Amino acid sequence: MFFKKKYRIRKDENEKLFLLIDEMKQKLTNQQLLVKKSVDPSPMVLNDLKITEAKYMFLLREARLRQTQKNDKD
């Protein structure tokens, strides 16, 4: 009884984590394309790129620590 609730909460949080990872990956890809296409990117854009990359790596590390896998059965 108590473990079902814990499992459901963990499953919901893992789904939120995967959504965040997908969102951050898209944002990182867009910023990398922006930097790649620009002739002289400003320091602010480069800093934003580094911050986004660090956030993405943090989310991946968190998913690895939780030992979760994405199910694409939907």
PDB file as gemmi writes it, atoms N, CA and C in Angstrom:
CRYST1    1.000    1.000    1.000  90.00  90.00  90.00 P 1                      
ATOM      1  N   MET A   1       0.826  -1.185   0.000  1.00  0.00           N  
ATOM      2  CA  MET A   1       0.000   0.000   0.000  1.00  0.00           C  
ATOM      3  C   MET A   1       0.871   1.249   0.000  1.00  0.00           C  
ATOM      4  N   PHE A   2       1.836   1.316   0.895  1.00  0.00           N  
ATOM      5  CA  PHE A   2       2.679   2.501   0.988  1.00  0.00           C  
ATOM      6  C   PHE A   2       3.693   2.553  -0.146  1.00  0.00           C  
ATOM      7  N   PHE A   3       4.105   1.404  -0.616  1.00  0.00           N  
ATOM      8  CA  PHE A   3       5.129   1.374  -1.650  1.00  0.00           C  
ATOM      9  C   PHE A   3       4.573   1.769  -3.020  1.00  0.00           C  
ATOM     10  N   LYS A   4       3.292   1.553  -3.243  1.00  0.00           N  
ATOM     11  CA  LYS A   4       2.693   1.947  -4.509  1.00  0.00           C  
ATOM     12  C   LYS A   4       2.719   3.462  -4.665  1.00  0.00           C  
ATOM     13  N   LYS A   5       2.453   4.172  -3.584  1.00  0.00           N  
ATOM     14  CA  LYS A   5       2.469   5.630  -3.626  1.00  0.00           C  
ATOM     15  C   LYS A   5       3.893   6.123  -3.891  1.00  0.00           C  
ATOM     16  N   LYS A   6       4.849   5.521  -3.237  1.00  0.00           N  
ATOM     17  CA  LYS A   6       6.251   5.897  -3.428  1.00  0.00           C  
ATOM     18  C   LYS A   6       6.680   5.635  -4.869  1.00  0.00           C  
ATOM     19  N   TYR A   7       6.275   4.519  -5.420  1.00  0.00           N  
ATOM     20  CA  TYR A   7       6.615   4.177  -6.807  1.00  0.00           C  
ATOM     21  C   TYR A   7       5.983   5.170  -7.779  1.00  0.00           C  
ATOM     22  N   ARG A   8       4.721   5.529  -7.522  1.00  0.00           N  
ATOM     23  CA  ARG A   8       4.024   6.469  -8.400  1.00  0.00           C  
ATOM     24  C   ARG A   8       4.683   7.848  -8.367  1.00  0.00           C  
ATOM     25  N   ILE A   9       5.075   8.296  -7.185  1.00  0.00           N  
ATOM     26  CA  ILE A   9       5.752   9.589  -7.053  1.00  0.00           C  
ATOM     27  C   ILE A   9       7.092   9.556  -7.779  1.00  0.00           C  
ATOM     28  N   ARG A  10       7.829   8.484  -7.610  1.00  0.00           N  
ATOM     29  CA  ARG A  10       9.126   8.356  -8.286  1.00  0.00           C  
ATOM     30  C   ARG A  10       8.942   8.354  -9.805  1.00  0.00           C  
ATOM     31  N   LYS A  11       7.934   7.654 -10.275  1.00  0.00           N  
ATOM     32  CA  LYS A  11       7.666   7.590 -11.708  1.00  0.00           C  
ATOM     33  C   LYS A  11       7.301   8.974 -12.252  1.00  0.00           C  
ATOM     34  N   ASP A  12       6.470   9.704 -11.534  1.00  0.00           N  
ATOM     35  CA  ASP A  12       6.092  11.058 -11.960  1.00  0.00           C  
ATOM     36  C   ASP A  12       7.293  11.987 -11.998  1.00  0.00           C  
ATOM     37  N   GLU A  13       8.134  11.907 -10.985  1.00  0.00           N  
ATOM     38  CA  GLU A  13       9.321  12.764 -10.943  1.00  0.00           C  
ATOM     39  C   GLU A  13      10.311  12.405 -12.049  1.00  0.00           C  
ATOM     40  N   ASN A  14      10.429  11.130 -12.363  1.00  0.00           N  
ATOM     41  CA  ASN A  14      11.304  10.723 -13.468  1.00  0.00           C  
ATOM     42  C   ASN A  14      10.781  11.245 -14.801  1.00  0.00           C  
ATOM     43  N   GLU A  15       9.462  11.236 -14.974  1.00  0.00           N  
ATOM     44  CA  GLU A  15       8.887  11.783 -16.205  1.00  0.00           C  
ATOM     45  C   GLU A  15       9.161  13.277 -16.318  1.00  0.00           C  
ATOM     46  N   LYS A  16       9.044  14.000 -15.202  1.00  0.00           N  
ATOM     47  CA  LYS A  16       9.356  15.430 -15.201  1.00  0.00           C  
ATOM     48  C   LYS A  16      10.829  15.659 -15.542  1.00  0.00           C  
ATOM     49  N   LEU A  17      11.681  14.804 -15.008  1.00  0.00           N  
ATOM     50  CA  LEU A  17      13.115  14.914 -15.287  1.00  0.00           C  
ATOM     51  C   LEU A  17      13.390  14.721 -16.771  1.00  0.00           C  
ATOM     52  N   PHE A  18      12.749  13.741 -17.385  1.00  0.00           N  
ATOM     53  CA  PHE A  18      12.957  13.500 -18.815  1.00  0.00           C  
ATOM     54  C   PHE A  18      12.432  14.652 -19.661  1.00  0.00           C  
ATOM     55  N   LEU A  19      11.333  15.245 -19.244  1.00  0.00           N  
ATOM     56  CA  LEU A  19      10.827  16.415 -19.966  1.00  0.00           C  
ATOM     57  C   LEU A  19      11.812  17.576 -19.871  1.00  0.00           C  
ATOM     58  N   LEU A  20      12.372  17.776 -18.680  1.00  0.00           N  
ATOM     59  CA  LEU A  20      13.378  18.835 -18.509  1.00  0.00           C  
ATOM     60  C   LEU A  20      14.621  18.559 -19.354  1.00  0.00           C  
ATOM     61  N   ILE A  21      15.031  17.311 -19.408  1.00  0.00           N  
ATOM     62  CA  ILE A  21      16.210  16.953 -20.205  1.00  0.00           C  
ATOM     63  C   ILE A  21      15.956  17.239 -21.681  1.00  0.00           C  
ATOM     64  N   ASP A  22      14.786  16.849 -22.179  1.00  0.00           N  
ATOM     65  CA  ASP A  22      14.461  17.098 -23.585  1.00  0.00           C  
ATOM     66  C   ASP A  22      14.410  18.599 -23.886  1.00  0.00           C  
ATOM     67  N   GLU A  23      13.805  19.351 -22.984  1.00  0.00           N  
ATOM     68  CA  GLU A  23      13.707  20.801 -23.161  1.00  0.00           C  
ATOM     69  C   GLU A  23      15.091  21.455 -23.155  1.00  0.00           C  
ATOM     70  N   MET A  24      15.932  21.026 -22.236  1.00  0.00           N  
ATOM     71  CA  MET A  24      17.268  21.607 -22.127  1.00  0.00           C  
ATOM     72  C   MET A  24      18.136  21.208 -23.315  1.00  0.00           C  
ATOM     73  N   LYS A  25      17.953  20.003 -23.821  1.00  0.00           N  
ATOM     74  CA  LYS A  25      18.710  19.567 -25.000  1.00  0.00           C  
ATOM     75  C   LYS A  25      18.346  20.423 -26.208  1.00  0.00           C  
ATOM     76  N   GLN A  26      17.061  20.701 -26.372  1.00  0.00           N  
ATOM     77  CA  GLN A  26      16.613  21.544 -27.481  1.00  0.00           C  
ATOM     78  C   GLN A  26      17.181  22.960 -27.346  1.00  0.00           C  
ATOM     79  N   LYS A  27      17.147  23.491 -26.139  1.00  0.00           N  
ATOM     80  CA  LYS A  27      17.683  24.832 -25.896  1.00  0.00           C  
ATOM     81  C   LYS A  27      19.190  24.868 -26.163  1.00  0.00           C  
ATOM     82  N   LEU A  28      19.894  23.841 -25.747  1.00  0.00           N  
ATOM     83  CA  LEU A  28      21.336  23.769 -25.961  1.00  0.00           C  
ATOM     84  C   LEU A  28      21.659  23.688 -27.448  1.00  0.00           C  
ATOM     85  N   THR A  29      20.919  22.888 -28.172  1.00  0.00           N  
ATOM     86  CA  THR A  29      21.134  22.755 -29.614  1.00  0.00           C  
ATOM     87  C   THR A  29      20.906  24.089 -30.317  1.00  0.00           C  
ATOM     88  N   ASN A  30      19.841  24.790 -29.942  1.00  0.00           N  
ATOM     89  CA  ASN A  30      19.557  26.094 -30.552  1.00  0.00           C  
ATOM     90  C   ASN A  30      20.673  27.091 -30.268  1.00  0.00           C  
ATOM     91  N   GLN A  31      21.160  27.117 -29.041  1.00  0.00           N  
ATOM     92  CA  GLN A  31      22.227  28.052 -28.697  1.00  0.00           C  
ATOM     93  C   GLN A  31      23.530  27.692 -29.400  1.00  0.00           C  
ATOM     94  N   GLN A  32      23.818  26.409 -29.537  1.00  0.00           N  
ATOM     95  CA  GLN A  32      25.030  26.004 -30.252  1.00  0.00           C  
ATOM     96  C   GLN A  32      24.961  26.409 -31.720  1.00  0.00           C  
ATOM     97  N   LEU A  33      23.791  26.274 -32.333  1.00  0.00           N  
ATOM     98  CA  LEU A  33      23.624  26.709 -33.717  1.00  0.00           C  
ATOM     99  C   LEU A  33      23.787  28.220 -33.844  1.00  0.00           C  
ATOM    100  N   LEU A  34      23.260  28.945 -32.875  1.00  0.00           N  
ATOM    101  CA  LEU A  34      23.392  30.398 -32.881  1.00  0.00           C  
ATOM    102  C   LEU A  34      24.859  30.811 -32.818  1.00  0.00           C  
ATOM    103  N   VAL A  35      25.621  30.187 -31.940  1.00  0.00           N  
ATOM    104  CA  VAL A  35      27.044  30.510 -31.803  1.00  0.00           C  
ATOM    105  C   VAL A  35      27.803  30.088 -33.060  1.00  0.00           C  
ATOM    106  N   LYS A  36      27.439  28.944 -33.607  1.00  0.00           N  
ATOM    107  CA  LYS A  36      28.129  28.451 -34.796  1.00  0.00           C  
ATOM    108  C   LYS A  36      27.881  29.353 -36.007  1.00  0.00           C  
ATOM    109  N   LYS A  37      26.665  29.871 -36.137  1.00  0.00           N  
ATOM    110  CA  LYS A  37      26.316  30.708 -37.280  1.00  0.00           C  
ATOM    111  C   LYS A  37      26.773  32.155 -37.126  1.00  0.00           C  
ATOM    112  N   SER A  38      27.016  32.592 -35.912  1.00  0.00           N  
ATOM    113  CA  SER A  38      27.395  33.995 -35.719  1.00  0.00           C  
ATOM    114  C   SER A  38      28.873  34.197 -36.030  1.00  0.00           C  
ATOM    115  N   VAL A  39      29.188  35.372 -36.543  1.00  0.00           N  
ATOM    116  CA  VAL A  39      30.557  35.697 -36.907  1.00  0.00           C  
ATOM    117  C   VAL A  39      31.382  35.989 -35.660  1.00  0.00           C  
ATOM    118  N   ASP A  40      30.838  36.825 -34.797  1.00  0.00           N  
ATOM    119  CA  ASP A  40      31.544  37.199 -33.572  1.00  0.00           C  
ATOM    120  C   ASP A  40      30.546  37.177 -32.414  1.00  0.00           C  
ATOM    121  N   PRO A  41      30.351  36.007 -31.789  1.00  0.00           N  
ATOM    122  CA  PRO A  41      29.354  35.930 -30.711  1.00  0.00           C  
ATOM    123  C   PRO A  41      29.770  36.766 -29.506  1.00  0.00           C  
ATOM    124  N   SER A  42      28.797  37.397 -28.908  1.00  0.00           N  
ATOM    125  CA  SER A  42      29.082  38.235 -27.747  1.00  0.00           C  
ATOM    126  C   SER A  42      29.401  37.359 -26.535  1.00  0.00           C  
ATOM    127  N   PRO A  43      30.113  37.928 -25.568  1.00  0.00           N  
ATOM    128  CA  PRO A  43      30.426  37.161 -24.357  1.00  0.00           C  
ATOM    129  C   PRO A  43      29.173  36.702 -23.613  1.00  0.00           C  
ATOM    130  N   MET A  44      28.098  37.493 -23.694  1.00  0.00           N  
ATOM    131  CA  MET A  44      26.856  37.124 -23.015  1.00  0.00           C  
ATOM    132  C   MET A  44      26.262  35.848 -23.628  1.00  0.00           C  
ATOM    133  N   VAL A  45      26.315  35.751 -24.935  1.00  0.00           N  
ATOM    134  CA  VAL A  45      25.790  34.567 -25.621  1.00  0.00           C  
ATOM    135  C   VAL A  45      26.636  33.343 -25.270  1.00  0.00           C  
ATOM    136  N   LEU A  46      27.946  33.517 -25.230  1.00  0.00           N  
ATOM    137  CA  LEU A  46      28.835  32.407 -24.869  1.00  0.00           C  
ATOM    138  C   LEU A  46      28.608  31.956 -23.431  1.00  0.00           C  
ATOM    139  N   ASN A  47      28.375  32.927 -22.534  1.00  0.00           N  
ATOM    140  CA  ASN A  47      28.089  32.574 -21.138  1.00  0.00           C  
ATOM    141  C   ASN A  47      26.774  31.815 -21.021  1.00  0.00           C  
ATOM    142  N   ASP A  48      25.759  32.267 -21.764  1.00  0.00           N  
ATOM    143  CA  ASP A  48      24.474  31.561 -21.752  1.00  0.00           C  
ATOM    144  C   ASP A  48      24.626  30.136 -22.256  1.00  0.00           C  
ATOM    145  N   LEU A  49      25.465  29.968 -23.271  1.00  0.00           N  
ATOM    146  CA  LEU A  49      25.724  28.627 -23.810  1.00  0.00           C  
ATOM    147  C   LEU A  49      26.371  27.738 -22.750  1.00  0.00           C  
ATOM    148  N   LYS A  50      27.346  28.262 -22.040  1.00  0.00           N  
ATOM    149  CA  LYS A  50      28.023  27.477 -21.000  1.00  0.00           C  
ATOM    150  C   LYS A  50      27.068  27.124 -19.864  1.00  0.00           C  
ATOM    151  N   ILE A  51      26.209  28.068 -19.494  1.00  0.00           N  
ATOM    152  CA  ILE A  51      25.243  27.817 -18.419  1.00  0.00           C  
ATOM    153  C   ILE A  51      24.255  26.734 -18.834  1.00  0.00           C  
ATOM    154  N   THR A  52      23.756  26.828 -20.053  1.00  0.00           N  
ATOM    155  CA  THR A  52      22.803  25.832 -20.552  1.00  0.00           C  
ATOM    156  C   THR A  52      23.451  24.462 -20.635  1.00  0.00           C  
ATOM    157  N   GLU A  53      24.696  24.421 -21.082  1.00  0.00           N  
ATOM    158  CA  GLU A  53      25.409  23.147 -21.165  1.00  0.00           C  
ATOM    159  C   GLU A  53      25.612  22.537 -19.773  1.00  0.00           C  
ATOM    160  N   ALA A  54      25.919  23.382 -18.789  1.00  0.00           N  
ATOM    161  CA  ALA A  54      26.102  22.885 -17.422  1.00  0.00           C  
ATOM    162  C   ALA A  54      24.783  22.343 -16.858  1.00  0.00           C  
ATOM    163  N   LYS A  55      23.683  23.030 -17.128  1.00  0.00           N  
ATOM    164  CA  LYS A  55      22.377  22.563 -16.659  1.00  0.00           C  
ATOM    165  C   LYS A  55      22.018  21.223 -17.299  1.00  0.00           C  
ATOM    166  N   TYR A  56      22.286  21.101 -18.596  1.00  0.00           N  
ATOM    167  CA  TYR A  56      21.988  19.858 -19.312  1.00  0.00           C  
ATOM    168  C   TYR A  56      22.814  18.697 -18.747  1.00  0.00           C  
ATOM    169  N   MET A  57      24.093  18.943 -18.509  1.00  0.00           N  
ATOM    170  CA  MET A  57      24.956  17.902 -17.946  1.00  0.00           C  
ATOM    171  C   MET A  57      24.511  17.522 -16.532  1.00  0.00           C  
ATOM    172  N   PHE A  58      24.057  18.507 -15.760  1.00  0.00           N  
ATOM    173  CA  PHE A  58      23.558  18.222 -14.417  1.00  0.00           C  
ATOM    174  C   PHE A  58      22.331  17.318 -14.480  1.00  0.00           C  
ATOM    175  N   LEU A  59      21.409  17.623 -15.392  1.00  0.00           N  
ATOM    176  CA  LEU A  59      20.198  16.806 -15.513  1.00  0.00           C  
ATOM    177  C   LEU A  59      20.526  15.383 -15.963  1.00  0.00           C  
ATOM    178  N   LEU A  60      21.472  15.254 -16.882  1.00  0.00           N  
ATOM    179  CA  LEU A  60      21.885  13.909 -17.311  1.00  0.00           C  
ATOM    180  C   LEU A  60      22.520  13.136 -16.158  1.00  0.00           C  
ATOM    181  N   ARG A  61      23.342  13.818 -15.382  1.00  0.00           N  
ATOM    182  CA  ARG A  61      23.986  13.181 -14.238  1.00  0.00           C  
ATOM    183  C   ARG A  61      22.936  12.747 -13.206  1.00  0.00           C  
ATOM    184  N   GLU A  62      21.925  13.583 -13.000  1.00  0.00           N  
ATOM    185  CA  GLU A  62      20.851  13.249 -12.063  1.00  0.00           C  
ATOM    186  C   GLU A  62      20.082  12.012 -12.538  1.00  0.00           C  
ATOM    187  N   ALA A  63      19.808  11.932 -13.822  1.00  0.00           N  
ATOM    188  CA  ALA A  63      19.111  10.756 -14.359  1.00  0.00           C  
ATOM    189  C   ALA A  63      19.979   9.513 -14.204  1.00  0.00           C  
ATOM    190  N   ARG A  64      21.273   9.660 -14.397  1.00  0.00           N  
ATOM    191  CA  ARG A  64      22.181   8.525 -14.245  1.00  0.00           C  
ATOM    192  C   ARG A  64      22.229   8.074 -12.784  1.00  0.00           C  
ATOM    193  N   LEU A  65      22.249   9.022 -11.844  1.00  0.00           N  
ATOM    194  CA  LEU A  65      22.267   8.661 -10.428  1.00  0.00           C  
ATOM    195  C   LEU A  65      20.980   7.955 -10.009  1.00  0.00           C  
ATOM    196  N   ARG A  66      19.870   8.371 -10.585  1.00  0.00           N  
ATOM    197  CA  ARG A  66      18.596   7.722 -10.278  1.00  0.00           C  
ATOM    198  C   ARG A  66      18.461   6.371 -10.975  1.00  0.00           C  
ATOM    199  N   GLN A  67      19.350   6.088 -11.898  1.00  0.00           N  
ATOM    200  CA  GLN A  67      19.339   4.849 -12.680  1.00  0.00           C  
ATOM    201  C   GLN A  67      18.002   4.671 -13.390  1.00  0.00           C  
ATOM    202  N   THR A  68      17.586   5.732 -14.071  1.00  0.00           N  
ATOM    203  CA  THR A  68      16.322   5.690 -14.787  1.00  0.00           C  
ATOM    204  C   THR A  68      16.563   5.492 -16.272  1.00  0.00           C  
ATOM    205  N   GLN A  69      15.561   4.983 -16.930  1.00  0.00           N  
ATOM    206  CA  GLN A  69      15.599   4.806 -18.366  1.00  0.00           C  
ATOM    207  C   GLN A  69      14.322   5.362 -18.948  1.00  0.00           C  
ATOM    208  N   LYS A  70      14.451   5.947 -20.118  1.00  0.00           N  
ATOM    209  CA  LYS A  70      13.294   6.533 -20.777  1.00  0.00           C  
ATOM    210  C   LYS A  70      12.565   5.451 -21.561  1.00  0.00           C  
ATOM    211  N   ASN A  71      11.271   5.346 -21.324  1.00  0.00           N  
ATOM    212  CA  ASN A  71      10.445   4.394 -22.052  1.00  0.00           C  
ATOM    213  C   ASN A  71       9.705   5.130 -23.140  1.00  0.00           C  
ATOM    214  N   ASP A  72       9.936   4.766 -24.385  1.00  0.00           N  
ATOM    215  CA  ASP A  72       9.267   5.406 -25.515  1.00  0.00           C  
ATOM    216  C   ASP A  72       8.127   4.543 -26.026  1.00  0.00           C  
ATOM    217  N   LYS A  73       7.409   3.900 -25.147  1.00  0.00           N  
ATOM    218  CA  LYS A  73       6.314   3.019 -25.533  1.00  0.00           C  
ATOM    219  C   LYS A  73       5.029   3.785 -25.786  1.00  0.00           C  
ATOM    220  N   ASP A  74       4.979   5.046 -25.409  1.00  0.00           N  
ATOM    221  CA  ASP A  74       3.747   5.831 -25.522  1.00  0.00           C  
ATOM    222  C   ASP A  74       3.328   6.037 -26.939  1.00  0.00           C  
TER     223      ASP A  74                                                      
END                                                                             
